[in-house]
Amino acid sequence: MPKITLPDGAQRAFDHPVSGGEIAADISKSLAKKAIAAKVNGEVVDLDLPITEDADVAIVTRDDEDGLELIRHDTAHLLAQAVQALYPDTQVTIGPVIDDGFYYDFARETPFSSEDFAAIEKKMAELVDADLPTVREVWDRDAAIAKFKEIGEDYKAEIISDLPEGEPITVYHHGDWYDLCRGPHLPSTKHIGKAFKLMKVAGAYWRGDHRNAMLQRIYGTSWRNEKELKQHLHRLEEAEKRDHRKLAKVMDLFHMQEEGPGSIFWHPNGWTLFQVLISYMRRRQEQAGYVEINTPDLLDYSLWETSGHAAKFGENMYSTVMPDERKYALKPMNCPGGVQVYNHGLRSYRELPMRVAEFGKVHRYEPSGALHGMMRVRHFTQDDAHIYCTPEQLQSECLKVVDLILDIYKDFGFDDVRIKFSDRPEARIGDDSVWDKSEEALKHALEATGLPYTTNPGEGAFYGPKLEFVLRDAIGRDWQCGTLQVDFNLPERFDASYIAEDGSKQRPVMLHRALFGSLERFTGILIEHYAGSFPLWLAPRQAVVATITSEADDYAYEVVAALKAAGVRVEADVRNEKINYKVREHSNTKVPAIVAVGAREAEEKTVSIRRLGSKQTRSMSLEEAVKELSAEATAPDLR
């Protein structure tokens, strides 16, 4: 007689094993109609799966995030079913849910192309209309292998063979088509709806190994309704326009090339933008009581063994053995080097909290297929900081970091910031008792802020729990940037200590903190957030003084000098070109202010200013223009 506890705390008792569908019907007819799955003790299960023991149960509908993931999972199966109906010679392999959609990998001799998508989507829609019921079965392992081999599904048979002995082999039928899958799934194909679209086809090695067969991967997107699908497609169109790699060419910011894969070749404009970010962050950190250090890029490998990075990230570290037989590594993180600075000399409790920042260059090997412009690189700069404090100072330091991060993001135009609390991962260092203490301390500090947050189970750093700060950009995309981790483990591993007030030797708590995260990635996010049209204080070239006639050349240089003296990044354009040509060219390269001067302006000591995105020009005195532009050119923290 299972006792069911609902999300609002209400309880219902049943005298027989009960399914989520029955529970939904017992609550209300309307909920029973909307129900697509159940969440039992935190795990999403099929709506008709029997619940035999006392449990916490929530009914999942299409409106829930879990509901959207189910829709996408079923759409992947729908794609595979449609493909095999149209192209019976195709083998299916795997088809997971991914951000904003799904994909399925197929083995087929004839290549797919985007021209096939219309026919596949039509067949998918027909299967939705057919309202094919979903049936779950558990098969005998050997019988399952034999069955899939019999029907020519060798990849599925291989997957089953590699599963651990004793693991249930679950097969889901959608009508007369079936697939090996852990589930859960929607009750029938009609619940998927038709808010889906196939996006692209690409090659993919079986199990990601280049030594294996090349498969064909069809990507798709799937949503709750047509409105969400249209909004997503619009975001993709906007993202295409805002692609930082395209804008970087137009604005002459940086380039990348094969001789330095995953590394940025900064051009003057891009390097100016990068330095604006660093200068801003330096000032904010100095105001917040941080000191700045710099540690070597190349360190003895033993430091990474002590820290645990070698065990966790060894295969992604650049390491080498030199003629002196010592093994070195380019640092993938700044933490071990920072601890060496802290450990250099005896520390007193009077020095704590000690806030130490570093713009450290780090190197991590990423597979070539994962590299993506500035968003995923192998060589980048972290705005790292490590705060060493006493346990009593921990909460106040966490609160200060959270306040600093949120305030900084506002200066860059990010007002919608979400916080995630990530607890212990499976692969970690340190005792559970230490993790209990770390998680309790960080969660207590987070709750003291009064800010809403979500939990991200198992996604903490290998040395401690963390907060992740997720920014929402101008077109609704989320970017995880800043982090804050509480670490009791590395101080122990590196024997960090301080002399307490009573003369005893104590371990400090170590907070790991990044605000932008990767400066290269944050720069890419900014480019796309603003579509290259930066607020004037951020723009690499804040103004261009363009001449209407060559008679105004000398005055143009006078205007440039006045603006430069007021702190504006400005250039002169005295080319023998028409003013409309100059305005169009500098507008395309996203210069915020174009200052036009001709013979009349030179005589009257005035200028005509045209702002990016506006067709209007304003005439004003040179003095007024300098005052206006210099005010906007000043970073928000200096105003």
Secondary structure, DSSP 8 states (H G I E B T S, - for coil): --EEE-TTS-EEE-SS-B-HHHHHHHH-HHHHHHEEEEEETTEEE-TT--B-S-EEEEEEETTSHHHHHHHHHHHHHHHHHHHHHH-TT-EE----EETTEEEEEEE-SS---GGGHHHHHHHHHHHHHTT-BEEEEEE-HHHHHHHHHHTT-HHHHHHHHHS-TT--EEEEEETTEEEE------SBGGGG-S-EEEEEEEEEEGGG-TTS-EEEEEEEEE-SSHHHHHHHHHHHHHHHHH-HHHHHHHHT-EE--TTSTT--EE-HHHHHHHHHHHHHHHHHHHHTT-EE----SEEEHHHHHHHTHHHHHGGGS-EEE-TTS-EEEE-S-SHHHHHHHHHSS--BGGG-SEEEEEEEEEE----GGG-BTTTB-SEEEEEEEEEEE-GGGHHHHHHHHHHHHHHHHHHTT---EEEEEE---SS--S-HHHHHHHHHHHHHHHHHHT---EEETT-SBTTB-EEEEEEE-TTS-EEEEEEEEEESHHHHHTT--EE-TTS-EE--EEEEEEEEEEHHHHHHHHHHHTTT---TTT-SS-EEEEESSGGGHHHHHHHHHHHHHTT--EEEE--SS-HHHHHHHHHHTT-SEEEEE-HHHHHHTEEEEEETT---EEEEEHHHHHHHHHHHHS-GGG-
